[in-house]
């Protein structure tokens, strides 16, 4: 059987933590930043974890 190739776009968007969870960036930091408060923009800097229900599917696409 041939191996599954990982999706390169998935590898660019997500990082795997030590326990196997997927880390992602928060959306909303690209443009239209003037109307967003400093507090909101500061919180968008932090990374978040992928939802538990989607982790298995995304990990398979990444080849993890």
Rosetta blueprint (number, residue, H / E / L):
1 X L
2 X L
3 X L
4 X L
5 X L
6 X L
7 X L
8 X H
9 X H
10 X H
11 X H
12 X H
13 X H
14 X L
15 X E
16 X E
17 X L
18 X L
19 X L
20 X L
21 X L
22 X E
23 X E
24 X E
25 X L
26 X L
27 X L
28 X L
29 X L
30 X L
31 X L
32 X L
33 X L
34 X L
35 X L
36 X L
37 X L
38 X H
39 X H
40 X H
41 X H
42 X H
43 X H
44 X H
45 X H
46 X L
47 X L
48 X E
49 X E
50 X L
51 X L
52 X H
53 X H
54 X H
55 X H
56 X H
57 X H
58 X H
59 X H
60 X H
61 X H
62 X H
63 X L
64 X L
